[in-house]
Amino acid sequence: MADLLPNTAPASVDDDHGGHGHARQKATIRLVVGAIGIVFGDIGTSPLYAFRETFAGHHKLTLDPDHILGVISLMFWSMMLVVTLKYVSIIMRADNKGEGGSLALLALINGQTRTQRWSRGIVLLGVFATALFYGDSMITPAVSVLSAVEGLAVYNPALAPAILPVVIVILLGLFWIQGLGTNKVAALFGPIMLLYFVTIASLGVISILKTPGILYAFNPYWAVMFFVTDPLPAFLALGSVVLAVTGAEALYADMGHFGRNPIRVSWLFFVLPALILNYMGQGALLFREGATALHSPFYNLAPQWGQLPLIVLATMAAIIASQAVISGAFSVTQQAIQLGFMPRLRIAHTSASTAGQIYIPLINWGLMVMVILLVLTFQTSSNLTAAYGIAVTGAMFIDNVLLTVVLYRLWHWKWYFAAPVLAVFYIVDGAYLAANLTKVPDGGWFPLLIGFVIFTLLTTWSRGRRLVQDRLREAAMPIPVFVASAANSAVRVPGTAVFMTSTPDGVPHALLHNLKHNKVLHERVILLTVKIRDVPVVEDDGRCKLEDLGRGFFRMVLQYGFMQEPDVPAALKNVTGCGQAFKMMDTSFFLARQTLLPSAKPGMPLWREKIFAWMLRNAESAMEFFRLPTNRVVELGSQVEI
């Protein structure tokens, strides 16, 4: 926590214990409340459907006290092992300069193990975990909002026909407001989720007091006996039990926004107790009322007069959970673009004060179409939960592989410490993944299909981009030769020319084409490459690397972190050491736009080349991506064989 707060020396002892200490406490509380509002929306809405699905889902379980205690015990110990121990206690320590998430962890590992033979396999696993996230980000809004609105049928069965139209309207509104920015609305997320968690915990306590025998579920004996007495039903039940921990990866992914400690405090002292109390309350309710309450044990915890307000509150919580996943999809896409796994896309900032508030139209509308199609196809949250879980458990299992590399290669744990911990994680997550694979015919194919499609796109772009750079490098003229010949033969004109190039070696094709057709060179020529490093942020003092090539030629490399947006004109204003200060009205930017040609020795299969060519055509212009002034840009075409 201390690393997130201002590091100012206290004026006096009294001042430190007074104003500064009070400000620090307020900042901590604000971060904790913010984390509750954004980080825990997904896992917080799981009580709407997780416990119900273990008994009423696709693999129905006999409703009796032993099974109820077994399921609740499994849920409790899953949250302790998967969320508390694995993510909160261990994985959240593996931050990349404060940032979390699969891509941030992958960048951290790749930066230190790049020379290893198995590093490419680790990269592919990390990319596949990212691809699975997109499948999860489509299912979460659909299942969360649908399960919340289905409470209308519990309150009044006559309202059942209105469920789907209401869900569609809510989802349309949710995706429409993304372009307006959610900064102001986000201020309400924390208080709403606080009220939601307090409410579900209170309902759980009331039910537990009526049937205190449910507290036996804290004993892992009931989870073990569940497997001993009914091994196959217990294994199949894991496919629904895991729904109680969906959203665990969000704790790690959002670490960069709130810090490690606020998320830990929120989980351990507020969210975890509220979830456990509610699940136990639902179990106690089924103890008392049996199958009559199984239609929706979550809503049946409330008295009739309280069900409608609970529906409204749960729907708001589901919207917040969906918002968090949508924002997460924007952030992951931005990271993927910066790390070279996706083409440039238009990214709009919706807040002048918060860098993380971004909006990507293509991702937003694509998610909206898929989410609405999911709702219309599956119709009920129970059907959707069959598709839910595979993406989550797949990503969790891949996180174990990445964690293995972290423990052994980065943290240098002794094998006798690391092996038992990893064995527990592999067994637990492996069992959950295997159980969810049984749901593939009932809808689990959807996130897998989405994951494989996204994985193909990400790896195709990465591979194609590397091939293009290799071909350009092969055909490039050595810079010393070019400078010596061109500086003497070409006419020099006033001003500065900046030639953007993706490879810092050789002469850019745009420069060769400009000289060939216009037969002039500017007085100052900058060969500029923008590099994205495997760290979230590069400070301003490490931004620019400059090399004087002689005769008015300079090689410049601007470096950014994968959480930053390149702004070339802003960076040039701070550059010194290459003549007079940059003036945009005297500076021209030259860009090369490649056209792909089929090659006799293709570097990729033809179908992947076509996909790459399509992605290249639809990528955002470098002019907009690097924030170049529109009236100072010249684009020159070039042809490349891959």
BATI-711869 format. One record per residue (C-alpha): residue in one letter; x, y, z. Coordinates in steps of 0.5 Angstrom, whole numbers, padded with zeros to 4 digits, always signed. Example, Ala and Ser with C-alpha at 12.3 -4.5 7.8 and 13.67 -1.06 7.14 Angstrom:
# residues 2
A+0025-0009+0016
S+0027-0002+0014
This chain:
# residues 642
M+0000+0000+0000
A+0006+0005+0002
D+0008+0005-0005
L+0002+0008-0008
L+0002+0014-0003
P+0005+0020-0003
N+0012+0019+0000
T+0013+0026+0003
A+0017+0027+0009
P+0013+0029+0015
A+0014+0036+0018
S+0013+0034+0025
V+0011+0028+0029
D+0005+0031+0031
D+0003+0032+0023
D+0005+0025+0021
H+0000+0022+0026
G-0005+0028+0025
G-0006+0030+0018
H-0002+0026+0014
G-0004+0019+0017
H-0011+0021+0016
A-0010+0023+0009
R-0007+0016+0008
Q-0012+0012+0012
K-0018+0016+0007
A-0014+0014+0001
T-0013+0007+0004
I-0021+0006+0005
R-0022+0010-0002
L-0018+0004-0005
V-0021-0001-0002
V-0028+0001-0003
G-0026+0002-0011
A-0024-0005-0011
I-0030-0008-0008
G-0034-0004-0013
I-0030-0006-0019
V-0026-0012-0018
F-0031-0017-0015
G-0037-0016-0019
D-0036-0022-0023
I-0035-0027-0017
G-0040-0023-0013
T-0046-0024-0017
S-0044-0032-0017
P-0049-0033-0012
L-0054-0032-0016
Y-0053-0038-0020
A-0047-0042-0018
F-0051-0046-0012
R-0057-0047-0016
E-0053-0050-0022
T-0050-0056-0017
F-0057-0059-0016
A-0061-0056-0022
G-0056-0056-0027
H-0054-0060-0033
H-0051-0065-0028
K-0057-0066-0023
L-0055-0068-0016
T-0059-0071-0011
L-0062-0066-0006
D-0060-0068+0001
P-0057-0066+0007
D-0050-0069+0006
H-0050-0067-0001
I-0052-0060+0001
L-0046-0060+0006
G-0041-0063+0001
V-0043-0057-0004
I-0042-0052+0001
S-0036-0055+0004
L-0033-0055-0004
M-0035-0048-0005
F-0031-0045+0001
W-0025-0049+0001
S-0025-0047-0007
M-0025-0040-0005
M-0020-0041+0000
L-0015-0045-0004
V-0016-0042-0011
V-0018-0035-0009
T-0014-0034-0002
L-0008-0038-0003
K-0007-0038-0010
Y-0009-0031-0013
V-0009-0027-0007
S-0003-0030-0003
I+0002-0032-0009
I+0000-0030-0016
M-0001-0023-0014
R+0006-0022-0011
A+0008-0023-0019
D+0007-0016-0021
N+0010-0013-0027
K+0012-0006-0024
G+0005-0006-0021
E+0001-0009-0026
G-0002-0016-0026
G-0006-0020-0031
S-0004-0026-0036
L+0000-0021-0041
A+0003-0017-0036
L+0006-0024-0033
L+0008-0026-0040
A+0012-0020-0041
L+0015-0021-0034
I+0017-0028-0036
N+0019-0027-0043
G+0023-0021-0041
Q+0028-0026-0037
T+0027-0033-0040
R+0027-0031-0048
T+0033-0035-0049
Q+0030-0041-0046
R+0028-0047-0051
W+0021-0047-0048
S+0020-0040-0048
R+0016-0040-0054
G+0011-0045-0051
I+0010-0041-0045
V+0009-0035-0050
L+0003-0039-0053
L+0000-0041-0047
G+0000-0034-0044
V-0003-0032-0051
F-0008-0037-0051
A-0010-0035-0044
T-0011-0028-0046
A-0016-0031-0052
L-0020-0035-0047
F-0021-0028-0043
Y-0025-0026-0049
G-0030-0032-0049
D-0031-0030-0042
S-0032-0023-0043
M-0038-0025-0048
I-0041-0030-0043
T-0040-0026-0036
P-0045-0020-0038
A-0050-0025-0041
V-0050-0030-0035
S-0050-0024-0030
V-0055-0020-0032
L-0060-0026-0034
S-0059-0029-0028
A-0061-0023-0024
V-0067-0021-0028
E-0070-0028-0028
G-0072-0026-0021
L-0078-0023-0024
A-0080-0030-0025
V-0079-0031-0018
Y-0083-0025-0015
N-0089-0026-0020
P-0089-0032-0025
A-0093-0028-0030
L-0087-0023-0031
A-0083-0029-0034
P-0084-0027-0041
A-0081-0020-0040
I-0075-0023-0038
L-0071-0023-0045
P-0074-0016-0047
V-0071-0013-0041
V-0064-0016-0041
I-0064-0014-0048
V-0065-0007-0046
I-0060-0007-0041
L-0055-0010-0045
L-0056-0005-0050
G-0056+0001-0046
L-0050-0002-0042
F-0046-0002-0049
W-0048+0004-0051
I-0046+0008-0045
Q-0039+0006-0046
G-0037+0011-0051
L-0039+0016-0047
G-0035+0014-0041
T-0036+0011-0035
N-0032+0015-0030
K-0038+0019-0027
V-0042+0013-0026
A-0036+0009-0023
A-0036+0013-0017
L-0043+0010-0015
F-0040+0003-0016
G-0037+0002-0010
P-0043+0004-0005
I-0047+0000-0009
M-0043-0006-0009
L-0042-0005-0001
L-0050-0005+0000
Y-0050-0011-0005
F-0045-0015-0001
V-0048-0013+0006
T-0055-0015+0004
I-0053-0022+0001
A-0049-0023+0008
S-0055-0021+0012
L-0060-0025+0008
G-0055-0031+0009
V-0054-0030+0017
I-0062-0030+0018
S-0062-0036+0014
I-0056-0039+0018
L-0059-0037+0025
K-0066-0041+0023
T-0061-0047+0021
P-0055-0047+0024
G-0053-0054+0022
I-0050-0051+0016
L-0044-0049+0019
Y-0042-0056+0019
A-0040-0055+0012
F-0033-0051+0014
N-0031-0058+0016
P-0027-0061+0010
Y-0029-0068+0012
W-0036-0066+0008
A-0032-0065+0002
V-0028-0071+0002
M-0034-0075+0004
F-0038-0073-0002
F-0032-0075-0007
V-0032-0082-0003
T-0039-0084-0003
D-0041-0081-0010
P-0035-0080-0014
L-0038-0079-0021
P-0043-0074-0018
A-0038-0070-0014
F-0033-0070-0020
L-0039-0067-0025
A-0041-0062-0019
L-0034-0059-0020
G-0037-0056-0026
S-0042-0052-0023
V-0038-0051-0016
V-0033-0047-0020
L-0038-0042-0022
A-0037-0040-0014
V-0029-0037-0016
T-0031-0034-0023
G-0028-0028-0023
A-0022-0030-0019
E-0017-0028-0024
A-0020-0021-0024
L-0016-0020-0017
Y-0010-0020-0021
A-0011-0017-0027
D-0014-0011-0024
M-0008-0010-0019
G-0005-0004-0023
H-0011+0000-0021
F-0012-0001-0014
G-0005-0004-0011
R-0004-0011-0008
N-0006-0009-0001
P-0013-0006-0002
I-0015-0012-0006
R-0013-0017-0001
V-0016-0013+0005
S-0023-0012+0001
W-0023-0020+0000
L-0021-0022+0006
F-0025-0018+0011
F-0031-0016+0007
V-0032-0020+0000
L-0030-0027+0002
P-0034-0027+0009
A-0041-0024+0005
L-0040-0030+0000
I-0039-0035+0005
L-0045-0033+0009
N-0050-0032+0003
Y-0048-0039+0000
M-0049-0042+0007
G-0055-0039+0008
Q-0058-0042+0001
G-0056-0049+0004
A-0059-0047+0010
L-0066-0045+0006
L-0065-0052+0002
F-0065-0056+0009
R-0071-0053+0011
E-0075-0052+0004
G-0072-0057+0000
A-0074-0057-0008
T-0079-0052-0007
A-0074-0047-0006
L-0069-0050-0011
H-0072-0045-0017
S-0068-0039-0014
P-0065-0040-0007
F-0062-0034-0008
Y-0068-0030-0009
N-0072-0034-0004
L-0067-0032+0002
A-0071-0026+0002
P-0078-0025+0004
Q-0084-0023-0001
W-0084-0016+0000
G-0076-0016+0000
Q-0075-0019-0007
L-0077-0014-0012
P-0072-0009-0008
L-0067-0015-0008
I-0068-0016-0016
V-0066-0009-0017
L-0060-0009-0013
A-0058-0015-0016
T-0059-0013-0023
M-0055-0007-0021
A-0049-0011-0019
A-0050-0015-0025
I-0049-0009-0029
I-0043-0007-0025
A-0040-0014-0026
S-0041-0013-0034
Q-0038-0006-0034
A-0032-0009-0030
V-0031-0015-0036
I-0032-0010-0041
S-0027-0005-0039
G-0022-0011-0038
A-0023-0013-0045
F-0021-0006-0047
S-0015-0006-0043
V-0013-0013-0045
T-0014-0011-0052
Q-0009-0005-0051
Q-0004-0009-0048
A-0004-0014-0054
I-0004-0008-0059
Q+0002-0005-0055
L+0006-0012-0054
G+0005-0014-0062
F-0001-0019-0062
M-0006-0015-0065
P-0006-0009-0070
R-0007-0002-0069
L-0014-0001-0067
R-0018+0006-0065
I-0017+0008-0058
A-0021+0013-0055
H-0020+0016-0048
T-0026+0018-0044
S-0023+0021-0038
A-0018+0027-0038
S-0015+0025-0031
T-0015+0017-0031
A-0011+0014-0036
G-0014+0007-0036
Q-0021+0010-0038
I-0021+0008-0045
Y-0026+0006-0050
I-0025+0001-0056
P-0031+0002-0061
L-0029-0005-0065
I-0029-0009-0059
N-0035-0006-0055
W-0039-0007-0061
G-0037-0014-0063
L-0038-0016-0055
M-0045-0013-0056
V-0047-0017-0062
M-0044-0023-0059
V-0047-0022-0052
I-0054-0021-0055
L-0053-0027-0059
L-0052-0031-0053
V-0058-0029-0049
L-0062-0030-0055
T-0059-0037-0057
F-0059-0040-0049
Q-0065-0036-0047
T-0064-0038-0039
S-0058-0037-0035
S-0058-0044-0033
N-0057-0046-0040
L-0051-0041-0041
T-0048-0044-0034
A-0046-0050-0039
A-0042-0045-0043
Y-0039-0041-0037
G-0033-0044-0033
I-0029-0047-0039
A-0026-0041-0041
V-0024-0039-0033
T-0022-0046-0031
G-0017-0046-0038
A-0014-0039-0036
M-0013-0041-0029
F-0010-0048-0031
I-0005-0044-0035
D-0004-0039-0030
N-0001-0045-0026
V+0004-0046-0032
L+0006-0039-0031
L+0007-0039-0024
T+0011-0045-0024
V+0016-0041-0029
V+0016-0036-0024
L+0017-0040-0017
Y+0023-0044-0020
R+0026-0039-0025
L+0024-0032-0022
W+0024-0033-0015
H+0028-0039-0015
W+0024-0043-0010
K+0027-0049-0007
W+0023-0055-0010
Y+0021-0058-0004
F+0017-0052-0002
A+0015-0050-0009
A+0013-0058-0011
P+0007-0059-0006
V+0004-0052-0007
L+0004-0053-0015
A+0001-0060-0014
V-0005-0057-0010
F-0006-0052-0015
Y-0005-0057-0021
I-0010-0062-0018
V-0015-0057-0016
D-0015-0053-0023
G-0014-0060-0027
A-0020-0063-0023
Y-0024-0057-0025
L-0022-0056-0032
A-0024-0064-0033
A-0031-0063-0030
N-0032-0057-0035
L-0030-0061-0041
T-0036-0065-0040
K-0040-0059-0041
V-0037-0058-0048
P-0043-0061-0052
D-0048-0057-0048
G-0045-0050-0049
G-0038-0051-0047
W-0036-0051-0054
F-0037-0043-0055
P-0032-0041-0051
L-0027-0046-0053
L-0029-0044-0061
I-0028-0036-0059
G-0021-0038-0055
F-0019-0042-0061
V-0021-0036-0066
I-0018-0031-0062
F-0012-0035-0061
T-0011-0036-0069
L-0012-0028-0070
L-0007-0026-0065
T-0001-0031-0067
T-0002-0030-0074
W-0001-0022-0073
S+0005-0023-0069
R+0008-0028-0074
G+0006-0024-0080
R+0009-0018-0077
R+0015-0021-0075
L+0016-0024-0082
V+0014-0017-0085
Q+0020-0014-0081
D+0025-0019-0083
R+0023-0018-0090
L+0024-0011-0090
R+0031-0012-0086
E+0033-0016-0091
A+0032-0011-0097
A+0034-0005-0093
M+0041-0001-0095
P+0046-0001-0090
I+0045+0006-0087
P+0053+0009-0087
V+0053+0007-0095
F+0046+0011-0096
V+0048+0017-0091
A+0055+0018-0095
S+0052+0017-0102
A+0045+0021-0101
A+0048+0027-0097
N+0053+0028-0103
S+0048+0027-0109
A+0041+0030-0106
V+0039+0037-0106
R+0038+0039-0099
V+0031+0043-0097
P+0030+0046-0090
G+0026+0043-0085
T+0026+0036-0081
A+0023+0030-0084
V+0021+0024-0079
F+0021+0017-0083
M+0017+0012-0078
T+0020+0005-0079
S+0019-0001-0075
T+0026-0004-0075
P+0031+0000-0072
D+0036-0003-0077
G+0037-0001-0085
V+0034+0005-0089
P+0027+0006-0088
H+0023+0004-0095
A+0019+0011-0095
L+0026+0014-0095
L+0028+0011-0101
H+0022+0012-0104
N+0022+0019-0103
L+0029+0020-0105
K+0027+0016-0111
H+0021+0020-0113
N+0022+0027-0110
K+0030+0027-0111
V+0031+0032-0105
L+0033+0031-0097
H+0031+0035-0091
E+0036+0039-0088
R+0035+0034-0082
V+0033+0027-0083
I+0030+0023-0077
L+0030+0015-0077
L+0025+0014-0072
T+0023+0007-0069
V+0017+0007-0063
K+0019+0001-0059
I+0014-0002-0054
R+0018-0005-0048
D+0016-0011-0043
V+0014-0007-0038
P+0008-0003-0036
V+0011+0004-0036
V+0017+0007-0039
E+0019+0014-0035
D+0020+0020-0039
D+0028+0020-0038
G+0029+0013-0041
R+0024+0015-0047
C+0029+0017-0052
K+0035+0014-0055
L+0039+0018-0060
E+0045+0017-0065
D+0048+0022-0069
L+0049+0018-0076
G+0053+0025-0079
R+0051+0030-0084
G+0044+0031-0081
F+0042+0024-0080
F+0040+0022-0074
R+0037+0015-0071
M+0032+0016-0066
V+0028+0010-0062
L+0022+0012-0057
Q+0021+0007-0052
Y+0014+0006-0048
G+0011+0001-0043
F+0005-0003-0045
M+0000+0001-0041
Q+0002+0007-0044
E+0000+0010-0051
P+0005+0013-0056
D+0005+0020-0057
V+0010+0022-0062
P+0010+0030-0063
A+0009+0030-0055
A+0016+0026-0054
L+0019+0030-0060
K+0018+0037-0056
N+0023+0034-0050
V+0028+0031-0055
T+0035+0035-0055
G+0042+0034-0058
C+0040+0034-0065
G+0040+0041-0067
Q+0034+0046-0066
A+0028+0044-0062
F+0022+0041-0066
K+0017+0045-0069
M+0011+0041-0072
M+0010+0046-0078
D+0017+0045-0080
T+0017+0038-0079
S+0014+0032-0084
F+0012+0025-0082
F+0013+0020-0088
L+0010+0013-0087
A+0010+0007-0091
R+0004+0003-0092
Q+0006-0004-0094
T+0002-0008-0099
L+0003-0016-0098
L+0005-0020-0104
P+0005-0028-0105
S+0012-0031-0104
A+0015-0037-0107
K+0017-0039-0100
P+0011-0037-0096
G+0013-0036-0088
M+0006-0038-0087
P+0000-0042-0090
L-0004-0039-0095
W-0010-0038-0091
R-0006-0035-0085
E-0003-0030-0090
K-0010-0028-0092
I-0012-0027-0085
F-0006-0023-0084
A-0007-0019-0090
W-0014-0017-0088
M-0012-0015-0081
L-0007-0011-0084
R-0012-0007-0089
N-0016-0006-0083
A-0011-0003-0078
E-0012+0004-0076
S-0007+0008-0079
A+0000+0010-0076
M-0002+0017-0076
E-0008+0016-0071
F-0004+0011-0067
F+0002+0015-0066
R-0002+0022-0066
L+0001+0025-0071
P-0001+0032-0074
T-0006+0030-0080
N-0003+0036-0084
R+0004+0034-0083
V+0004+0027-0086
V+0006+0023-0092
E+0004+0016-0094
L+0008+0012-0099
G+0006+0005-0101
S+0011-0001-0101
Q+0010-0008-0103
V+0013-0014-0099
E+0013-0021-0100
I+0012-0026-0094
